[in-house]
């Protein structure tokens, strides 16, 4: 079954090929079920190939399936094939598994959308592109998938393109990613120029003939591409705006596809980073800075999805920090657990938004745990996991990253630890504002039974806002003569993915426990790919317990402080400064210092350079030709005697010139 790896990307591609022309005819919900079945089939094949690869000896856990030659120009030969090894199969496993759950969830979430079939067309194409990215056996095929997920993200982020914010967010994501893609392309060009190949195995075998300056340049250029796709400083602002897309899209981008592509790429080129430690240290510090910066921003966001968006940016920073110190297993470990709890967080947020009639403001929620118990419990599990509370999965994976950061330098660990404290805090704040405290929304009641003030109904006031209990206007009429909201847990197609992901968020960390060499399955599994470049450190049992206790203390400090501060309050302006709510004004600065001056420059060049210089030069040339044509046209009068006279005059002029030159 191991040679059936080609079916892994093929199933989503078939789903796309069928749904693109026939999706509208299939309609709701059949189009969604077909798309989900295709990704689920891909997951089944991935599991079978994974099992077949696992049965092989570690030294034999890599093979390439070649399909056809794509390009063959002089010394450049690019084939299309898949590289099946522990890293690619690890990526494919959680991509297909989590994506299948998100597809299933989307059947319920998007059931009333008029563009239901088109949504699943894009989802299947998205998964196919991501699988080609991680399974490609060379840089060109991976770049094909890289661009594919970029295009699909544009389609999906701006899916509701009739909303100006969504259309703008899609364009913003495209532009930021194109900046990173320029780095990726330049890195590929330099790799081919130095090694004569773009195939992973050949390139890595020829690194000995590449000088250190070139290796540093290649690594940093690849990191530029990774920073764009995986939202690192300074190319991260697009990811927060990407929340304008449907919530399942956010879950897919943040948990299973796209943003993990940069981490995969940097792990794949670990032999290059190993030979270019200066570049690797840049990766580590940029990752650490991104983790801390995004965590501070998340502490003051009021949009339920933007908190999660900046959380993703921060968590990706942890992964790059691990890559930069050479802890590639820790980076992939965190990527795996992050896929579970971040997908759970986004899908849980989607359930809340769905129940709250598309409301996303945290300050207008509260007390939803009473009416949405399944969503509340699963969201709680995700919070405890991302915070790093033991024994949830995030405790093991994030602790692994911090331990490796300490090995390089305690300063790097300190930055990561600060970001980890804030992680528990901002996720605890979000949980408290959504599920705890008193409700800040109007409960749906029949209009006839409403209070005396024009349909006003009682609503619990927030003591933090300075009131006790009052009334609130219900707004527009909904649900056949009823007003307000009636939040409740979603139906089973949306609830089942929450439960499955909750289980994975609890037990996902058990694949790489540090207690005994026999428990570090993921490390032993990835050893054939990253073992030669892996950071080596040896801590005693006592030191490992000390790290574990400190990690637990960090998590409890962040989560506990959030619970104490926010469980009864929804308004603490002293903890939500405007500069954090505005994301340190970095996006605002980009807009005012780069975007607007560039737009003004473009307008100036269009009006002055284009209109007055280029256009006038072109028009002037045309006018000169036209005027000279009018003069010359008079000579062409059709009279032979005129032509003969002109010929004689020319001959006389030539003879006179020759005689004058001869001195006669």
C-alpha positions as CSV (number, residue, x, y, z in Angstrom):
1,X,0.0,0.0,0.0
2,X,3.0,2.3,0.4
3,X,3.1,2.9,-3.4
4,X,-0.5,4.3,-3.3
5,X,0.9,7.6,-2.0
6,X,-0.1,9.3,-5.3
7,X,-3.7,8.9,-4.2
8,X,-3.2,11.2,-1.3
9,X,-3.3,14.4,-3.4
10,X,-5.4,12.8,-6.1
11,X,-8.6,12.4,-4.1
12,X,-9.0,16.2,-3.3
13,X,-8.1,17.0,-6.9
14,X,-10.9,14.6,-8.1
15,X,-13.3,16.3,-5.7
16,X,-12.3,19.7,-7.2
17,X,-12.6,18.4,-10.8
18,X,-16.1,17.0,-10.1
19,X,-17.4,19.9,-8.0
20,X,-16.2,22.7,-10.3
21,X,-18.5,21.8,-13.2
22,X,-21.2,19.8,-11.4
23,X,-21.2,21.2,-7.8
24,X,-24.2,23.5,-8.4
25,X,-26.2,20.6,-9.8
26,X,-25.4,18.5,-6.8
27,X,-26.4,21.4,-4.5
28,X,-26.7,21.3,-0.7
29,X,-25.6,19.3,1.1
30,X,-24.5,16.7,-1.4
31,X,-21.7,18.9,-2.7
32,X,-20.3,19.2,0.8
33,X,-20.6,15.5,1.5
34,X,-18.7,14.7,-1.7
35,X,-15.9,17.1,-0.8
36,X,-15.7,15.7,2.7
37,X,-15.6,12.2,1.4
38,X,-12.7,13.0,-0.9
39,X,-10.6,14.5,1.9
40,X,-11.6,11.6,4.2
41,X,-10.4,9.1,1.6
42,X,-7.2,11.0,1.3
43,X,-6.8,10.6,5.1
44,X,-7.4,6.9,5.0
45,X,-4.8,6.4,2.2
46,X,-2.3,8.6,4.3
47,X,-2.8,6.3,7.3
48,X,-2.2,3.2,5.2
49,X,1.0,4.7,3.6
50,X,2.1,5.9,7.0
51,X,1.7,2.4,8.4
52,X,3.6,0.9,5.4
53,X,6.4,3.3,5.8
54,X,6.6,2.6,9.5
55,X,7.1,-1.1,8.9
56,X,10.3,-0.3,7.0
57,X,13.7,0.0,8.7
58,X,14.5,3.7,9.6
59,X,17.2,3.9,7.0
60,X,14.8,2.8,4.3
61,X,11.9,5.2,5.1
62,X,12.2,7.4,2.0
63,X,11.3,6.8,-1.6
64,X,10.2,8.9,-4.5
65,X,7.4,8.3,-6.9
66,X,8.1,9.9,-10.3
67,X,5.1,10.7,-12.5
68,X,6.3,12.7,-15.5
69,X,8.9,15.3,-16.6
70,X,7.5,18.8,-16.3
71,X,10.4,20.9,-17.6
72,X,13.6,19.9,-19.4
73,X,15.7,22.9,-20.5
74,X,19.4,22.5,-20.9
75,X,20.7,21.4,-17.4
76,X,17.3,22.1,-15.7
77,X,15.2,19.0,-15.3
78,X,12.1,19.2,-13.3
79,X,9.9,16.2,-12.7
80,X,6.6,15.9,-11.0
81,X,6.7,13.3,-8.2
82,X,6.1,12.8,-4.5
83,X,8.7,12.3,-1.8
84,X,7.4,9.9,0.8
85,X,9.4,10.1,4.0
86,X,8.6,10.6,7.7
87,X,8.3,14.4,7.5
88,X,6.0,14.5,4.5
89,X,3.8,11.7,5.9
90,X,3.6,13.5,9.3
91,X,2.4,16.6,7.5
92,X,0.0,14.8,5.2
93,X,-1.5,13.0,8.2
94,X,-2.7,16.0,10.1
95,X,-3.4,18.0,7.0
96,X,-5.9,15.4,5.7
97,X,-7.2,14.5,9.1
98,X,-7.9,18.0,10.4
99,X,-9.1,19.1,7.0
100,X,-11.7,16.3,6.8
101,X,-13.1,17.4,10.2
102,X,-13.2,21.0,9.0
103,X,-15.0,19.9,5.8
104,X,-17.6,18.1,7.9
105,X,-18.1,21.1,10.1
106,X,-18.5,23.3,7.1
107,X,-21.5,21.3,5.9
108,X,-23.4,22.6,8.9
109,X,-21.8,26.0,9.1
110,X,-22.4,27.0,5.5
111,X,-25.7,25.2,5.0
112,X,-27.6,28.4,4.3
113,X,-25.0,30.1,2.1
114,X,-26.0,30.6,-1.5
115,X,-22.5,29.7,-2.7
116,X,-22.4,26.5,-0.8
117,X,-21.0,24.3,-3.7
118,X,-18.4,26.9,-4.7
119,X,-17.1,27.0,-1.1
120,X,-16.3,23.3,-1.2
121,X,-14.7,23.6,-4.6
122,X,-12.2,26.0,-3.1
123,X,-11.7,23.8,0.0
124,X,-10.8,20.7,-2.0
125,X,-8.4,22.7,-4.2
126,X,-6.9,24.2,-1.1
127,X,-6.2,20.7,0.4
128,X,-4.8,19.4,-2.9
129,X,-2.4,22.4,-3.1
130,X,-1.2,21.9,0.4
131,X,-0.6,18.2,-0.1
132,X,1.4,18.9,-3.3
133,X,3.5,21.4,-1.3
134,X,4.5,18.9,1.4
135,X,4.7,15.8,-0.8
136,X,6.6,17.4,-3.7
137,X,10.0,15.9,-4.3
138,X,11.6,19.1,-5.4
139,X,11.5,22.9,-4.8
140,X,9.5,23.6,-8.0
141,X,6.6,21.2,-7.2
142,X,6.6,22.5,-3.7
143,X,6.4,26.0,-5.1
144,X,3.5,25.0,-7.2
145,X,1.6,23.9,-4.1
146,X,2.9,27.0,-2.3
147,X,1.3,29.3,-4.9
148,X,-1.8,27.1,-5.0
149,X,-2.5,27.6,-1.3
150,X,-1.9,31.3,-1.8
151,X,-4.5,31.6,-4.6
152,X,-7.0,29.5,-2.7
153,X,-6.5,31.6,0.4
154,X,-7.4,34.7,-1.7
155,X,-10.5,32.9,-3.0
156,X,-11.6,31.9,0.5
157,X,-10.7,35.0,2.5
158,X,-12.6,37.1,0.0
159,X,-15.3,34.5,-0.4
160,X,-18.0,37.0,0.7
161,X,-16.5,39.5,-1.8
162,X,-19.6,41.7,-1.7
163,X,-18.3,42.9,1.6
164,X,-15.6,45.5,1.1
165,X,-13.6,44.4,4.1
166,X,-13.5,40.8,2.8
167,X,-12.4,41.8,-0.7
168,X,-9.7,44.1,0.8
169,X,-8.5,41.3,3.2
170,X,-8.1,38.9,0.3
171,X,-6.0,41.4,-1.7
172,X,-3.9,42.1,1.4
173,X,-3.2,38.4,1.9
174,X,-2.2,38.1,-1.7
175,X,0.2,41.1,-1.7
176,X,1.9,40.1,1.5
177,X,2.4,36.6,0.3
178,X,3.8,37.8,-3.0
179,X,6.5,39.7,-1.2
180,X,7.5,36.4,0.6
181,X,7.2,34.5,-2.7
182,X,9.9,36.7,-4.3
183,X,12.3,35.4,-1.6
184,X,11.3,31.8,-2.3
185,X,11.9,32.2,-6.0
186,X,15.3,33.9,-5.6
187,X,16.3,31.1,-3.2
188,X,15.4,28.4,-5.8
189,X,17.3,30.3,-8.5
190,X,20.4,30.4,-6.2
191,X,20.1,26.8,-5.2
192,X,20.0,25.7,-8.9
193,X,22.9,28.0,-9.7
194,X,25.0,26.6,-6.9
195,X,24.1,22.9,-7.1
196,X,22.7,22.4,-10.6
197,X,19.5,20.8,-9.3
198,X,16.2,21.6,-7.6
199,X,15.5,18.1,-6.3
200,X,15.7,17.9,-2.5
201,X,17.8,14.8,-2.2
202,X,20.3,15.9,-4.9
203,X,20.6,19.5,-3.5
204,X,21.2,18.3,0.0
205,X,23.9,15.8,-1.3
206,X,25.7,18.7,-3.0
207,X,25.8,21.2,-0.2
208,X,29.4,20.5,0.4
209,X,30.3,22.4,-2.8
210,X,28.3,25.5,-1.8
211,X,30.1,28.2,0.1
212,X,28.9,29.5,3.5
213,X,27.9,33.0,2.2
214,X,25.7,31.3,-0.4
215,X,24.2,29.0,2.1
216,X,23.3,31.9,4.4
217,X,21.8,33.8,1.5
218,X,19.7,30.7,0.5
219,X,18.5,30.1,4.0
220,X,17.5,33.8,4.6
221,X,15.7,34.0,1.2
222,X,13.8,30.8,2.0
223,X,13.0,32.3,5.4
224,X,11.6,35.4,3.7
225,X,9.2,33.2,1.8
226,X,8.3,31.4,5.0
227,X,7.8,34.7,6.9
228,X,5.2,35.7,4.3
229,X,3.3,32.4,4.3
230,X,3.6,31.8,8.0
231,X,3.1,35.4,9.1
232,X,6.3,36.4,10.8
233,X,7.7,39.9,11.4
234,X,7.3,42.0,9.3
235,X,4.9,40.1,7.0
236,X,2.3,39.1,9.6
237,X,-0.5,41.7,9.4
238,X,-2.4,40.0,6.7
239,X,-3.4,37.1,8.9
240,X,-5.6,39.1,11.2
241,X,-7.5,40.6,8.3
242,X,-8.0,37.1,6.9
243,X,-10.7,36.6,9.6
244,X,-13.1,38.3,7.1
245,X,-13.5,34.9,5.5
246,X,-15.9,32.2,6.8
247,X,-14.8,30.7,10.1
248,X,-14.1,27.2,8.6
249,X,-11.6,28.9,6.3
250,X,-9.9,30.5,9.3
251,X,-9.6,27.1,10.9
252,X,-8.3,25.5,7.7
253,X,-5.7,28.3,7.1
254,X,-4.5,28.5,10.7
255,X,-4.5,24.9,11.8
256,X,-4.0,22.5,8.9
257,X,-2.8,24.3,5.8
258,X,-1.1,27.5,4.5
259,X,0.5,29.1,7.6
260,X,2.2,25.8,8.5
261,X,3.8,25.7,5.1
262,X,6.7,28.0,6.1
263,X,7.5,25.9,9.1
264,X,7.5,22.8,6.9
265,X,9.8,24.5,4.4
266,X,12.4,25.5,7.0
267,X,12.3,22.0,8.5
268,X,12.7,20.5,5.1
269,X,15.9,22.6,4.4
270,X,17.4,21.6,7.8
271,X,20.7,20.5,6.2
272,X,21.1,24.1,4.8
273,X,20.3,25.7,8.2
274,X,22.7,23.3,9.9
275,X,25.5,24.6,7.7
276,X,24.4,28.2,8.1
277,X,24.0,28.7,11.8
278,X,24.0,32.5,11.6
279,X,20.9,32.4,9.4
280,X,19.4,29.9,11.8
281,X,19.9,32.3,14.7
282,X,18.1,35.0,12.7
283,X,15.2,32.6,12.3
284,X,15.1,31.9,16.0
285,X,15.1,35.5,17.1
286,X,12.6,36.6,14.6
287,X,10.3,33.8,15.7
288,X,10.8,34.7,19.4
289,X,10.0,38.4,18.6
290,X,6.9,37.5,16.6
291,X,5.7,35.2,19.4
292,X,5.9,37.9,22.0
293,X,4.7,40.7,19.8
294,X,1.6,38.9,18.7
295,X,0.8,37.7,22.2
296,X,0.8,41.2,23.5
297,X,-1.6,42.3,20.7
298,X,-4.0,39.4,21.4
299,X,-4.5,40.5,25.0
300,X,-6.5,43.5,23.9
301,X,-8.6,42.3,21.0
302,X,-12.4,42.3,21.2
303,X,-13.1,40.3,18.1
304,X,-13.4,36.6,19.0
305,X,-11.6,35.5,15.8
306,X,-8.8,38.2,15.9
307,X,-7.7,37.0,19.3
308,X,-7.2,33.5,17.7
309,X,-5.6,35.0,14.6
310,X,-2.9,36.8,16.7
311,X,-2.6,33.6,18.8
312,X,-1.7,31.7,15.6
313,X,1.0,34.3,14.7
314,X,2.4,33.9,18.2
315,X,2.4,30.1,18.1
316,X,4.0,30.1,14.7
317,X,6.7,32.3,16.3
318,X,7.3,29.5,18.8
319,X,7.7,27.0,15.9
320,X,10.3,29.2,14.1
321,X,12.1,29.7,17.3
322,X,12.4,25.9,17.6
323,X,13.6,25.7,13.9
324,X,16.2,28.4,14.5
325,X,17.8,26.6,17.4
326,X,17.8,23.3,15.5
327,X,15.0,21.7,17.5
328,X,13.1,20.5,14.4
329,X,11.3,17.7,16.2
330,X,10.0,20.3,18.7
331,X,8.8,22.5,15.9
332,X,6.9,19.7,14.2
333,X,5.6,18.5,17.6
334,X,4.1,21.9,18.3
335,X,2.8,22.2,14.8
336,X,0.9,18.9,15.3
337,X,-0.6,19.8,18.7
338,X,-1.4,23.3,17.4
339,X,-3.3,21.9,14.5
340,X,-5.6,20.1,17.0
341,X,-6.3,22.8,19.6
342,X,-6.3,25.8,17.1
343,X,-8.7,24.0,14.8
344,X,-10.8,23.3,17.9
345,X,-10.6,27.0,19.0
346,X,-11.7,28.3,15.6
347,X,-14.5,25.8,15.2
348,X,-15.6,26.6,18.7
349,X,-15.6,30.3,17.8
350,X,-17.6,29.5,14.7
351,X,-20.2,27.7,16.8
352,X,-20.5,30.8,19.1
353,X,-20.7,33.2,16.1
354,X,-23.3,30.9,14.5
355,X,-25.4,30.8,17.7
356,X,-25.0,34.6,18.3
357,X,-26.3,35.6,14.8
358,X,-22.9,36.5,13.5
359,X,-21.9,38.6,16.5
360,X,-18.1,38.5,17.0
361,X,-17.6,41.1,19.7
362,X,-16.5,39.5,23.0
363,X,-18.0,42.3,25.0
364,X,-21.5,41.4,23.7
365,X,-21.3,37.8,24.8
366,X,-21.0,36.1,28.3
367,X,-22.6,33.2,30.2
368,X,-22.7,31.1,27.1
369,X,-21.5,28.0,29.0
370,X,-25.0,27.6,30.4
371,X,-26.6,27.3,27.0
372,X,-23.8,25.9,25.0
373,X,-22.2,23.2,27.2
374,X,-20.5,21.2,24.5
375,X,-18.9,24.2,22.9
376,X,-17.9,25.5,26.3
377,X,-16.2,22.3,27.4
378,X,-14.4,21.7,24.2
379,X,-13.3,25.4,24.1
380,X,-12.1,25.0,27.7
381,X,-10.0,22.0,26.7
382,X,-8.5,24.0,23.8
383,X,-7.7,26.9,26.1
384,X,-5.9,24.7,28.7
385,X,-4.0,23.0,25.9
386,X,-2.7,26.1,24.2
387,X,-1.9,27.6,27.6
388,X,0.3,24.6,28.4
389,X,-1.6,23.2,31.4
390,X,-0.5,19.6,32.1
391,X,-1.3,17.0,30.9
392,X,-2.9,18.6,27.9
393,X,-1.0,18.4,24.6
394,X,0.3,21.9,24.5
395,X,2.2,21.4,27.8
396,X,4.4,18.8,26.2
397,X,5.0,20.5,22.9
398,X,5.5,24.1,24.1
399,X,7.7,22.9,26.9
400,X,9.8,21.1,24.4
401,X,10.3,24.3,22.5
402,X,11.2,26.3,25.6
403,X,13.6,23.6,26.8
404,X,15.5,23.7,23.5
405,X,15.5,27.5,23.5
406,X,17.3,27.5,26.9
407,X,20.0,25.2,25.4
408,X,20.9,27.9,22.9
409,X,20.6,30.9,25.3
410,X,18.5,31.7,28.4
411,X,17.6,35.0,26.8
412,X,15.7,33.3,24.0
413,X,14.0,31.2,26.6
414,X,13.0,34.3,28.6
415,X,11.3,35.8,25.5
416,X,9.4,32.6,24.9
417,X,8.4,32.2,28.5
418,X,6.9,35.7,28.5
419,X,5.0,34.9,25.4
420,X,3.8,31.6,27.0
421,X,2.5,33.5,30.1
422,X,0.5,35.9,27.8
423,X,-0.8,32.9,25.8
424,X,-2.6,31.5,28.9
425,X,-3.8,35.0,29.8
426,X,-5.3,36.1,26.5
427,X,-7.0,32.8,25.8
428,X,-8.3,32.8,29.4
429,X,-9.6,36.3,28.9
430,X,-11.4,35.2,25.7
431,X,-12.9,32.2,27.4
432,X,-14.2,34.2,30.4
433,X,-15.7,36.9,28.2
434,X,-17.5,34.4,26.0
435,X,-18.6,31.7,28.4
436,X,-18.4,33.0,32.0
437,X,-19.8,36.0,33.8
438,X,-23.2,37.4,33.1
439,X,-24.9,37.5,29.8
440,X,-24.5,40.7,27.8
441,X,-26.9,39.6,25.1
442,X,-30.7,39.7,24.8
443,X,-32.4,36.4,25.2
444,X,-35.0,35.6,22.6
445,X,-38.6,35.9,23.9
446,X,-42.0,36.2,22.2
447,X,-42.7,39.9,21.4
448,X,-46.1,39.7,23.2
449,X,-44.3,38.7,26.4
450,X,-41.7,41.4,26.2
451,X,-41.3,44.1,28.8
452,X,-43.2,47.4,28.8
453,X,-40.6,49.6,27.0
454,X,-41.2,48.9,23.3
455,X,-40.3,45.3,23.4
456,X,-37.5,45.7,25.9
457,X,-36.5,42.5,27.8
458,X,-34.4,42.0,30.9
459,X,-30.7,41.6,30.4
460,X,-28.1,41.0,33.0
461,X,-25.8,43.9,33.3
462,X,-22.1,43.5,33.8
463,X,-21.0,44.7,37.2
464,X,-17.7,45.7,35.7
465,X,-19.6,48.2,33.5
466,X,-21.0,49.9,36.5
467,X,-24.6,48.6,36.6
468,X,-26.7,45.9,38.2
469,X,-29.6,44.9,36.1
470,X,-31.5,46.8,33.5
471,X,-33.3,46.5,30.1
472,X,-32.0,46.5,26.6
473,X,-33.7,47.1,23.3
474,X,-34.0,44.0,21.2
475,X,-33.3,45.3,17.8
476,X,-34.9,43.9,14.6
477,X,-37.4,41.1,14.6
478,X,-36.2,37.6,14.0
479,X,-37.5,34.0,13.9
480,X,-41.2,34.5,13.1
481,X,-42.3,37.1,15.7
482,X,-39.5,36.5,18.2
483,X,-36.7,38.9,19.2
484,X,-33.2,38.5,20.6
485,X,-31.0,35.4,20.6
486,X,-31.4,31.8,21.6
487,X,-27.8,30.5,21.6
488,X,-27.4,26.7,21.7
489,X,-24.9,24.0,20.7
490,X,-24.7,23.2,17.0
491,X,-26.1,20.1,15.3
492,X,-24.1,16.9,15.1
493,X,-22.1,17.7,11.9
494,X,-20.6,20.7,13.7
495,X,-20.5,19.1,17.1
496,X,-18.7,15.9,16.1
497,X,-15.5,17.6,14.9
498,X,-15.4,19.6,18.2
499,X,-15.4,16.4,20.2
500,X,-12.8,14.6,18.0
501,X,-10.5,17.6,18.2
502,X,-11.0,17.9,21.9
503,X,-9.8,14.3,22.4
504,X,-6.8,15.0,20.2
505,X,-6.0,18.2,22.1
506,X,-5.9,16.2,25.3
507,X,-3.9,13.2,24.2
508,X,-2.0,14.5,21.2
509,X,1.0,15.3,23.3
510,X,1.6,11.6,24.2
511,X,3.3,11.0,20.8
512,X,6.5,12.5,22.2
513,X,6.8,12.2,26.0
514,X,10.3,13.0,27.5
515,X,10.3,10.5,30.3
516,X,12.0,7.6,28.5
517,X,13.6,7.0,25.1
518,X,10.8,4.5,24.2
519,X,8.2,7.3,24.6
520,X,9.7,9.8,22.1
521,X,7.9,8.3,19.1
522,X,7.9,11.5,17.0
523,X,11.7,12.1,17.6
524,X,12.6,8.5,16.5
525,X,10.1,8.7,13.6
526,X,11.6,12.0,12.2
527,X,15.2,11.0,12.9
528,X,16.0,9.9,9.3
529,X,15.0,13.4,8.0
530,X,16.3,15.7,10.7
531,X,18.6,13.6,12.9
532,X,21.9,14.8,11.4
533,X,20.9,18.4,12.0
534,X,19.1,18.1,15.3
535,X,20.2,20.1,18.3
536,X,21.8,17.7,20.8
537,X,21.3,18.4,24.5
538,X,21.4,16.2,27.5
539,X,19.5,17.1,30.6
540,X,19.3,15.0,33.7
541,X,16.0,13.7,35.1
542,X,16.1,16.4,37.7
543,X,16.6,19.1,35.2
544,X,13.8,17.8,33.0
545,X,11.5,17.9,36.1
546,X,12.6,21.4,36.8
547,X,11.7,22.5,33.3
548,X,8.4,20.8,33.5
549,X,7.5,22.5,36.8
550,X,8.5,25.9,35.4
551,X,6.5,25.3,32.3
552,X,3.4,24.3,34.4
553,X,3.9,27.4,36.6
554,X,4.1,29.6,33.5
555,X,0.8,28.1,32.2
556,X,-1.0,28.4,35.5
557,X,0.2,32.0,36.0
558,X,-1.2,33.1,32.7
559,X,-4.4,31.1,32.8
560,X,-5.1,31.7,36.4
561,X,-4.6,35.5,36.2
562,X,-7.0,35.7,33.3
563,X,-9.6,33.7,35.2
564,X,-9.3,35.9,38.3
565,X,-9.4,39.2,36.3
566,X,-12.1,38.5,33.8
567,X,-14.5,35.9,35.1
568,X,-16.8,38.6,36.5
569,X,-15.8,41.6,34.5
570,X,-15.9,42.5,30.8
571,X,-14.5,46.0,30.9
572,X,-11.0,46.6,32.2
573,X,-9.6,49.5,30.1
574,X,-6.4,49.6,32.1
575,X,-5.6,46.1,30.8
576,X,-6.6,46.9,27.2
577,X,-4.5,50.0,26.1
578,X,-5.3,51.4,22.8
579,X,-1.9,50.8,21.3
580,X,-2.4,47.1,21.9
581,X,-6.0,47.2,20.6
582,X,-4.5,48.9,17.5
583,X,-1.8,46.2,17.3
584,X,1.1,48.6,18.2
585,X,0.0,50.7,15.3
586,X,2.2,48.6,13.1
587,X,-0.4,48.0,10.5
588,X,-1.4,51.6,10.7
589,X,2.2,52.6,10.2
590,X,2.5,50.3,7.1
591,X,-0.6,52.0,5.7
592,X,0.6,55.5,6.3
593,X,4.3,55.1,5.6
594,X,4.2,52.7,2.7
595,X,0.8,52.1,1.3
596,X,-0.6,55.6,1.1
597,X,2.7,57.2,-0.1
598,X,3.0,54.5,-2.7
599,X,-0.6,55.2,-3.8
600,X,0.2,58.9,-3.9
601,X,3.4,58.2,-5.9
602,X,1.4,56.0,-8.3
603,X,-1.2,58.7,-8.8
604,X,1.5,61.3,-9.4
605,X,3.3,59.2,-12.0
606,X,0.0,58.4,-13.6
607,X,-0.9,62.0,-13.9
608,X,2.5,63.6,-14.5
609,X,5.0,61.1,-15.7
610,X,2.5,59.0,-17.7
611,X,0.2,61.9,-18.8
612,X,2.7,64.7,-19.4
613,X,5.9,63.0,-20.2
614,X,5.3,59.5,-21.7
615,X,2.0,60.3,-23.4
616,X,3.3,63.6,-24.8
617,X,6.4,61.9,-26.0
618,X,4.4,59.3,-27.8
619,X,1.9,61.8,-29.1
620,X,4.7,64.1,-30.2
621,X,6.4,61.3,-32.1
622,X,3.2,60.5,-33.8
623,X,2.6,64.2,-34.7
624,X,6.1,64.5,-36.1
625,X,5.6,61.5,-38.3
626,X,2.2,62.8,-39.4
627,X,3.5,66.3,-40.3
628,X,6.5,64.9,-42.1
629,X,4.2,62.6,-44.0
630,X,2.1,65.6,-45.2
631,X,5.3,67.3,-46.5
632,X,6.6,64.2,-48.2
633,X,3.2,63.4,-49.7
634,X,3.5,66.6,-51.9
635,X,6.5,65.1,-53.7
636,X,4.5,62.0,-54.6
637,X,2.3,63.9,-57.2
638,X,2.3,61.2,-59.9
639,X,4.0,63.3,-62.7
640,X,7.0,61.6,-64.4
641,X,8.6,65.0,-65.3
642,X,8.7,65.9,-61.7
643,X,10.3,62.6,-60.7
644,X,12.9,63.1,-63.6
645,X,13.6,66.6,-62.5
646,X,14.2,65.4,-58.9
647,X,16.5,62.7,-60.2
648,X,18.6,65.1,-62.3
649,X,18.8,67.5,-59.4
650,X,20.0,64.7,-57.2
651,X,22.7,63.7,-59.6
652,X,23.8,67.3,-60.1
653,X,24.1,67.7,-56.3
654,X,26.1,64.5,-55.9
655,X,28.5,65.5,-58.8
656,X,29.0,68.9,-57.3
657,X,29.8,67.4,-53.9
658,X,32.3,65.0,-55.4
659,X,34.0,67.7,-57.4
660,X,34.2,70.0,-54.4
661,X,35.9,67.2,-52.4
662,X,38.4,66.6,-55.3
663,X,39.5,70.3,-55.3
664,X,38.7,70.8,-59.0
